[in-house]
């Protein structure tokens, strides 16, 4: 084993990690936002809205993430071309970002829904007694308490998403794993660079998991 070429290749690896973290951060923000909307739809008394949200969650939780990434990268441009009549290019980063947001929203939705349902019904009734609307009660009373309870689960799902970002190799996006693989092939040390990449993923994921456990104990009531 020869790991001597890792240090000279560090600038390219750092760029790959920055790409991974950028994709992760935007996907988490978009996924949580969309997941929260889906959770509110699932809890709606309107059967059409709740049925749509339920179908969305069941669909995206039943197909592989790699298929979603590939579909957005290959099929969406064809679909847009068919609708608009002009070719619309969808880059690898954009297609991966949208795929991650829509896929993870199904999982975030269930976490948010469970968090909302864990809040005592009396909290919502008290908000209505104060003259608040449904939107105000959710925004000011229910969701702040729910997010505090479900924060560890949201972070745990984000750690899983961090690991899943390595699937962007399928569309050629130069994330950390793809950068390590490419650098290893160039210098003729593919095994060493992949071992190093695996160690980095393990250290980050394991460290984040420990932080989530400490946060969970801190938030415990």
Order of alpha helices (4+ residues) and beta strands (2+ residues): alpha-alpha-alpha-alpha-alpha-alpha-alpha-alpha-alpha-alpha
